[in-house]
Amino acid sequence: MKKKLFKELVFLSIGCVLFSLYVSVLLVPNKIGTGGITGVCIALNHLFNFPIGLTTIILNIPLFIFGYNILGKNFAIKSGIIVITSSLLIDFLKLHFYFKPLGDMLTSTIFCGVVSGIAMALLFMSGASTGGFDISGKIIKNKFPSLQLAKILLIQDVFVYIFIAMSLGPRSVMYAIIMSFIRSKTIDTFQEYIASSKQCIIICENSDLITEQIKYKLGRGVTRLNAEGCYSHTNKKFLYVVIQKIQLNELKSIVNTIEPTSFLTISSVNDIQGNFKQKSYSI
């Protein structure tokens, strides 16, 4: 429990710092738009010189009240701490430091997408968000688990782009769309390589020992069916198991050690419903 809490604190801290740097160092100096509350605050800063961080906090208050009731105390408190900390850090950096634009808008846009994607993925895995439309995205994700969070955020961003175009210009929106796409792909990459699930089919003869080892070492249930090889006409067993990607090497080791001649196929799983316990952080 303490180890998990420590990991969450590390993820929250890194995600918060990365998000603040992404806004202060990359987004604002290069005049790149973005979706969500951050995009609205950047546009208001450009039009009326409102502080980005303070405006972010003010606009998030009603959303956090709604998010608290829907998503629960833990998520709301974590997200509230992240919003306040990152907003204060953004205003602090903008007030005390001057960051020059990189000069290459496309390079700036790519780095904006990657850095913001990593920051948001870390925050989501820790059960928090950067506030604003991240909260509504999390609410929609909870209501419709089959929808991918990255795509929900991408769709929500579209509604902010008109306001961005009116304040920063259409060129800023064009780069914002590229940045948002790269961000969504970055989040998907975290989902794929850190918290993704795999469905595995094992056709074997020594099914009892393989099943026992999967249950003991991986803590996963196995579905077993009778199978017949149409070419060899031999009776075999058909094992079906869903694991997380971090367990894949251990599953291969189990199968190769017990029965190297068995047939093993592995494919990705987009959604899981039912009794399946996550053994790593998920977005």
TORBA-534014 format. One line per 4 residues: number of its first residue (from 1); their letters; for each residue z, y, x of N, C-alpha, C. Coordinates in steps of 0.1 Angstrom, whole numbers. Each point is the difference from the previous one (the first is absolute). Example, Ala and Ser with C-alpha at 12.3 -4.5 7.8 and 13.67 -1.06 7.14 Angstrom:
2
1 = AS = 78,-57,132,0,12,-9,0,12,9 ~ -7,11,-4,0,11,9,8,11,-8
This chain:
283
1 = MKKK = 0,-12,8,0,12,-8,0,13,9 ~ 8,0,10,1,11,9,-13,2,8 ~ -6,-12,4,-13,1,7,-11,6,-9 ~ 0,-4,-13,-10,5,-9,2,15,-2
5 = LFKE = 12,4,-1,4,14,-2,-5,8,12 ~ 3,-5,12,-4,7,12,-15,1,1 ~ -8,-10,-4,-14,1,0,-5,10,-10 ~ 6,1,-11,-4,10,-10,2,14,5
9 = LVFL = 12,2,6,3,13,6,-10,4,10 ~ -4,-10,9,-10,3,10,-14,4,-6 ~ -4,-8,-10,-13,2,-7,1,14,-7 ~ 11,3,-7,1,13,-6,-1,12,9
13 = SIGC = 7,-2,12,1,11,10,-14,2,6 ~ -7,-10,4,-13,1,6,-10,5,-10 ~ 0,-5,-13,-9,4,-10,2,15,-3 ~ 13,5,-1,3,14,-3,-6,9,11
17 = VLFS = 3,-4,13,-5,9,11,-15,0,0 ~ -7,-12,-1,-14,0,0,-6,8,-11 ~ 6,0,-12,-6,7,-11,2,15,3 ~ 11,4,5,2,15,3,-10,4,11
21 = LYVS = -2,-8,10,-10,4,11,-14,0,-6 ~ -3,-9,-8,-13,-1,-6,-4,13,-8 ~ 10,5,-7,-2,13,-8,-1,12,9 ~ 10,1,9,2,12,9,-10,0,11
25 = VLLV = -3,-11,7,-8,0,12,-15,-2,-3 ~ -3,-8,-10,-14,-4,-3,-6,7,-13 ~ 7,-1,-11,-5,4,-12,-2,15,-2 ~ 11,7,2,0,15,-2,-9,7,10
29 = PNKI = 2,-2,13,-8,8,10,-15,-2,-1 ~ -4,-12,-5,-14,-3,-1,-6,3,-13 ~ 9,5,-10,-4,4,-13,-7,-11,-8 ~ 6,-12,1,-5,-12,-7,8,-1,-13
33 = GTGG = -6,-2,-11,7,-2,-12,5,-14,-2 ~ 9,-2,-9,5,-14,-3,4,0,-15 ~ 2,-12,-5,4,-2,-13,15,1,-2 ~ 5,-2,-12,14,0,-3,6,13,0
37 = ITGV = 14,0,0,8,12,1,-3,8,13 ~ -2,-8,11,-2,7,13,-13,8,-1 ~ -10,-5,-6,-12,8,-2,1,12,-8 ~ 8,-1,-11,3,12,-8,8,10,8
41 = CIAL = 10,-4,7,8,9,8,-8,7,11 ~ -9,-7,7,-8,6,10,-9,10,-6 ~ -6,-2,-12,-8,10,-7,8,12,-4 ~ 12,-2,-5,9,11,-3,4,8,12
45 = NHLF = 2,-7,11,3,7,13,-12,9,4 ~ -12,-5,-2,-12,7,4,-2,12,-9 ~ 3,-1,-13,-3,11,-10,11,10,0 ~ 13,-5,1,11,9,-2,10,0,11
49 = NFPI = -3,-8,11,9,-1,11,14,-6,-3 ~ 0,-8,-10,12,-7,-4,4,-10,11 ~ 12,-2,4,4,-10,10,-4,-14,-5 ~ -7,-8,8,-4,-13,-4,12,-9,-4
53 = GLTT = 10,0,9,11,-9,-2,8,3,-12 ~ 4,13,-1,8,5,-11,-7,-3,-13 ~ -13,3,-1,-8,-2,-12,0,-14,-4 ~ -1,-9,11,0,-14,-3,12,-5,-6
57 = IILN = 12,5,4,13,-4,-5,0,5,-15 ~ -4,12,-3,1,6,-13,-8,-8,-10 ~ -13,-3,4,-9,-7,-9,4,-15,-2 ~ 8,-5,9,4,-14,-1,12,-2,-9
61 = IPLF = 7,10,-2,13,-1,-8,-3,-7,-14 ~ -9,4,-8,-2,-7,-13,-6,-14,2 ~ -8,-2,10,-5,-13,3,11,-10,4 ~ 9,5,7,11,-9,5,9,-3,-12
65 = IFGY = 2,9,-9,8,-3,-12,-6,-11,-8 ~ -14,1,-1,-7,-10,-8,0,-13,8 ~ -2,1,13,-1,-12,9,14,-7,1 ~ 11,8,-1,13,-6,0,2,-9,-12
69 = NILG = -4,5,-11,2,-8,-13,-9,-12,0 ~ -12,0,5,-9,-11,-1,2,-10,12 ~ 1,5,12,0,-9,12,14,-3,5 ~ 10,7,-5,14,-4,4,6,9,11
73 = KNFA = 13,-2,1,8,9,9,-4,-2,15 ~ -2,-12,5,-3,-2,14,-13,7,4 ~ -11,-2,-7,-13,6,3,1,15,0 ~ 6,5,-11,1,15,-1,8,6,11
77 = IKSG = 11,-6,4,8,6,10,-7,0,14 ~ -6,-12,3,-7,-1,13,-12,10,0 ~ -7,1,-11,-12,9,0,5,14,0 ~ 11,3,-7,5,14,1,4,4,14
81 = IIVI = 7,-9,7,3,3,14,-12,3,8 ~ -10,-9,-2,-13,2,8,-7,13,-3 ~ 0,4,-13,-7,12,-4,7,12,6 ~ 13,1,-1,8,11,5,-1,1,15
85 = TSSL = 2,-12,7,-1,0,15,-14,4,5 ~ -10,-6,-5,-14,3,4,-4,14,-3 ~ 4,5,-12,-3,14,-4,6,10,9 ~ 13,-2,4,7,9,9,-6,0,14
89 = LIDF = -4,-12,4,-6,-2,13,-14,7,1 ~ -7,-1,-11,-13,6,-1,1,15,1 ~ 9,6,-7,2,15,1,6,4,13 ~ 8,-8,6,6,3,13,-11,0,11
93 = LKLH = -9,-10,0,-11,-1,9,-9,12,-1 ~ -3,3,-13,-10,11,-2,6,13,4 ~ 13,2,-1,7,12,3,2,2,15 ~ 2,-10,7,4,1,14,-11,-4,10
97 = FYFK = -10,-6,-5,-11,-5,9,-14,4,-5 ~ -9,1,9,-14,3,-4,-9,-11,4 ~ -6,-7,-9,-9,-11,3,-14,4,-1 ~ -8,-1,11,-14,3,-1,-8,-10,-7
101 = PLGD = -10,3,-7,-9,-10,-6,-8,-7,11 ~ -3,-13,-3,-6,-8,10,-15,5,4 ~ -6,6,-10,-13,5,2,-11,-9,-5 ~ 3,-13,-1,-9,-10,-6,6,-4,-13
105 = MLTS = -6,4,-11,5,-3,-13,0,-15,-4 ~ -10,-7,5,-1,-14,-4,11,-8,7 ~ 2,3,13,10,-6,8,14,3,-6 ~ 2,12,-4,13,4,-6,2,-7,-14
109 = TIFC = -11,-2,-7,1,-7,-13,3,-14,2 ~ -6,-7,10,3,-14,2,15,-2,4 ~ 5,8,9,13,-1,4,10,3,-11 ~ -4,10,-9,9,3,-11,1,-13,-9
113 = GVVS = -11,-6,-3,0,-12,-8,8,-11,6 ~ -1,-3,13,7,-11,7,15,3,0 ~ 4,12,5,14,4,1,7,0,-13 ~ -6,6,-11,6,0,-13,1,-13,-6
117 = GIAM = -10,-9,2,0,-13,-5,11,-9,6 ~ 2,2,13,11,-7,7,14,4,-5 ~ 1,14,-2,12,6,-4,4,-5,-15 ~ -10,0,-8,3,-4,-14,2,-15,-1
121 = ALLF = -7,-8,8,2,-14,-1,15,-4,5 ~ 5,7,10,13,-3,5,10,4,-11 ~ -2,12,-7,9,4,-10,0,-9,-12 ~ -12,-4,-4,-1,-10,-11,7,-13,2
125 = MSGA = -2,-5,13,7,-13,3,15,2,0 ~ 5,12,2,14,2,0,6,3,-14 ~ -9,0,-10,4,3,-13,2,15,-3 ~ -8,8,7,0,15,-3,-14,5,0
129 = STGG = -1,13,-2,-13,7,0,1,14,5 ~ -11,7,1,0,14,3,1,9,-12 ~ 3,-6,-11,1,8,-12,-13,3,-7 ~ 0,9,-10,-12,4,-7,-7,-12,-6
133 = FDIS = -13,0,2,-8,-10,-6,2,-14,6 ~ 7,-1,11,5,-13,5,9,-7,-10 ~ 8,9,-7,10,-6,-10,-8,-5,-12 ~ -9,8,-5,-8,-4,-11,-9,-13,4
137 = GKII = -4,0,12,-8,-12,5,9,-12,0 ~ 12,2,4,10,-12,0,3,-4,-14 ~ 1,9,-9,3,-3,-14,-12,-8,-6 ~ -12,5,2,-12,-8,-5,0,-14,6
141 = KNKF = 3,-1,13,0,-12,7,10,-10,-6 ~ 12,5,-4,10,-8,-6,-5,-5,-14 ~ -7,9,-7,-4,-3,-14,-12,-10,1 ~ -9,2,10,-12,-9,1,0,-6,14
145 = PSLQ = 7,-11,3,1,-5,13,-13,-4,6 ~ -10,-3,-8,-13,-5,5,-8,12,7 ~ 4,12,-3,-7,12,6,5,2,14 ~ -9,3,9,3,3,14,5,15,1
149 = LAKI = 11,1,6,7,14,1,-10,10,7 ~ -7,-5,11,-8,9,7,-11,6,-9 ~ -6,-8,-9,-10,4,-9,5,9,-11 ~ 13,-2,-4,6,9,-10,1,14,6
153 = LLIQ = 5,1,12,2,12,7,-14,7,2 ~ -10,-7,3,-13,5,2,-6,7,-13 ~ 3,-7,-11,-5,5,-13,8,13,-4 ~ 13,0,2,8,12,-3,-5,12,8
157 = DVFV = -4,-3,12,-4,12,9,-11,8,-6 ~ -9,-7,-7,-12,7,-5,4,12,-9 ~ 11,-2,-7,4,11,-10,5,12,7 ~ 3,-1,13,5,12,8,-11,7,7
161 = YIFI = -11,-7,2,-11,5,8,-6,12,-5 ~ -1,2,-13,-6,12,-6,8,12,4 ~ 13,-1,-1,9,11,4,-2,3,15 ~ -1,-10,8,-2,1,14,-13,8,3
165 = AMSL = -11,-4,-7,-13,6,1,0,15,-3 ~ 8,3,-10,1,14,-5,8,9,10 ~ 9,-6,8,8,8,9,-5,-1,14 ~ -3,-12,5,-4,-2,14,-15,-1,2
169 = GPRS = -7,-3,-11,-14,-1,1,-5,-15,-1 ~ -13,-2,-4,-5,-13,-2,0,-8,13 ~ -2,6,11,0,-7,13,13,-7,3 ~ 11,7,-4,13,-6,2,2,-13,-8
173 = VMYA = -6,0,-13,1,-11,-8,-8,-12,5 ~ -12,3,6,-8,-11,5,7,-7,11 ~ 7,7,9,8,-6,10,12,-7,-5 ~ 6,6,-11,11,-6,-6,-3,-14,-6
177 = IIMS = -12,-1,-6,-4,-13,-6,-1,-11,11 ~ -6,4,11,-2,-9,12,14,-4,5 ~ 9,10,1,14,-3,5,7,-9,-10 ~ -1,2,-13,6,-8,-10,-5,-15,0
181 = FIRS = -13,-1,3,-5,-14,1,5,-7,12 ~ 1,7,11,5,-6,12,15,-4,-1 ~ 7,9,-7,14,-2,-3,2,-13,-8 ~ -8,-2,-11,1,-11,-8,-3,-13,7
185 = KTID = -10,1,9,-3,-12,8,11,-3,10 ~ 6,10,6,11,-2,9,12,-7,-7 ~ 3,4,-12,11,-6,-8,-4,-15,-3 ~ -13,-2,-4,-4,-14,-3,1,-9,13
189 = TFQE = -2,6,12,1,-7,12,14,-5,2 ~ 10,9,-3,14,-3,2,3,-12,-10 ~ -5,1,-12,2,-10,-10,-5,-13,4 ~ -12,0,7,-7,-12,4,7,-7,12
193 = YIAS = 4,8,10,5,-5,12,16,-1,1 ~ 7,6,-9,14,0,0,6,-8,-12 ~ -6,2,-12,7,-5,-11,-9,-8,-9 ~ -12,-5,5,-9,-7,-9,4,-14,-2
197 = SKQC = -6,-6,-10,3,-14,-3,-13,-8,1 ~ 2,-13,3,-11,-9,2,2,-13,-9 ~ -11,-4,-6,1,-13,-7,-7,-11,9 ~ 7,-11,1,-4,-10,9,-2,-14,-7
201 = IIIC = -11,-6,3,-2,-14,-6,-1,-10,12 ~ 8,-10,-2,1,-10,11,-4,-14,-7 ~ -10,-6,6,-4,-13,-5,4,-10,11 ~ 9,-9,-3,6,-8,11,4,-14,-6
205 = ENSD = 5,-8,9,6,-13,-4,15,-1,1 ~ 5,7,10,15,0,2,6,12,-7 ~ -1,0,-13,4,12,-8,15,2,-1 ~ 7,-11,0,15,1,-1,6,7,11
209 = LITE = -4,-3,13,6,6,11,-4,15,1 ~ -13,3,-3,-5,14,1,7,8,-11 ~ 2,-5,-12,7,7,-11,14,3,4 ~ 7,-10,6,14,1,4,1,11,10
213 = QIKY = -9,1,10,1,10,11,-3,14,-5 ~ -9,1,-10,-4,13,-6,13,5,-7 ~ 6,-8,-8,12,4,-7,11,4,9 ~ 2,-8,11,11,2,9,-2,12,9
217 = KLGR = -12,1,6,-2,11,10,-5,13,-6 ~ -8,-1,-11,-6,12,-6,7,4,-13 ~ 8,-9,-6,7,3,-12,-10,2,-12 ~ -11,-7,0,-10,1,-10,-1,-13,-8
221 = GVTR = -3,2,-13,-3,-11,-9,-14,-4,2 ~ -3,-13,-3,-13,-6,2,-4,-7,-13 ~ -13,2,-4,-5,-7,-11,-9,-12,6 ~ 2,-12,-5,-7,-12,6,-8,-7,-11
225 = LNAE = -12,-3,3,-9,-7,-10,-7,-11,8 ~ -4,-10,-8,-8,-11,6,-14,4,2 ~ -6,-4,11,-14,3,4,-7,-12,6 ~ -13,0,-1,-8,-11,5,-12,6,8
229 = GCYS = -2,-4,12,-11,4,8,-13,-6,-6 ~ -9,8,-4,-13,-5,-6,-9,-7,10 ~ 1,4,13,-8,-7,10,7,-12,5 ~ 13,1,3,6,-12,6,7,-9,-11
233 = HTNK = 1,5,-12,7,-7,-11,14,-4,3 ~ 7,8,8,14,-3,3,9,9,-8 ~ 12,-5,-4,9,7,-8,9,9,9 ~ 0,13,-4,8,10,8,8,8,-10
237 = KFLY = 8,10,6,7,9,-8,-5,14,2 ~ 1,7,-11,-5,14,-1,13,9,-1 ~ 3,7,11,12,9,0,-4,15,-1 ~ 7,7,-9,-3,14,-2,13,8,2
241 = VVIQ = -1,10,9,12,8,3,-4,14,3 ~ 8,10,-5,-2,14,3,11,5,9 ~ -4,6,11,9,5,11,-4,14,3 ~ 8,7,8,-3,13,5,-7,-2,14
245 = KIQL = -7,11,4,-8,-2,12,8,-2,12 ~ 12,5,0,9,-2,12,4,-14,1 ~ -2,-9,-10,4,-14,0,-12,-9,4 ~ -12,6,1,-12,-7,1,0,-9,13
249 = NELK = 3,5,11,0,-7,13,10,-12,-1 ~ 11,2,-6,10,-11,-1,-5,-11,-9 ~ -8,4,-11,-6,-10,-9,-10,-8,8 ~ -9,6,8,-10,-7,8,7,-9,9
253 = SIVN = 11,4,6,7,-8,10,5,-13,-7 ~ 6,2,-12,5,-12,-7,-11,-10,-3 ~ -11,5,-5,-11,-9,-4,-6,-7,12 ~ -2,8,11,-6,-6,12,9,-10,7
257 = TIEP = 13,2,-1,9,-9,6,1,-13,-7 ~ 1,1,-13,2,-12,-9,-13,-8,-2 ~ -11,7,-3,-13,-6,-3,-12,9,5 ~ -4,-1,12,-10,9,5,-13,-2,-7
261 = TSFL = -3,-11,-6,-13,-3,-6,0,5,-15 ~ 10,6,-5,1,5,-13,-10,12,-2 ~ -4,2,-12,-9,11,-3,8,12,-6 ~ -1,12,7,8,11,-4,-9,12,-2
265 = TISS = 1,6,-12,-7,13,-3,9,11,-4 ~ -3,12,4,9,12,-2,-8,11,-5 ~ 5,7,-10,-7,11,-6,10,10,-5 ~ -4,13,-1,9,11,-4,3,-1,-15
269 = VNDI = 12,6,-3,4,1,-14,2,15,-4 ~ -7,4,-10,1,14,-4,13,4,-8 ~ 4,-10,-8,12,3,-9,7,-13,-3 ~ 13,0,-1,8,-11,-3,10,3,-11
273 = QGNF = 1,-9,-10,10,2,-11,8,-13,-1 ~ 12,1,-3,9,-12,-1,10,0,11 ~ 5,-12,3,11,-2,9,-5,0,15 ~ -2,11,6,-4,1,14,8,10,7
277 = KQKS = 7,-4,10,10,9,7,-7,6,12 ~ 0,13,1,-5,7,12,9,-2,12 ~ -5,-4,11,8,-2,12,-3,11,11 ~ -8,10,-4,-2,11,9,-2,12,-9
281 = YSI = 0,12,7,-2,12,-8,-13,1,-7 ~ -1,5,-12,-12,1,-7,-2,15,-5 ~ -12,3,-2,-3,14,-5,-1,0,-15
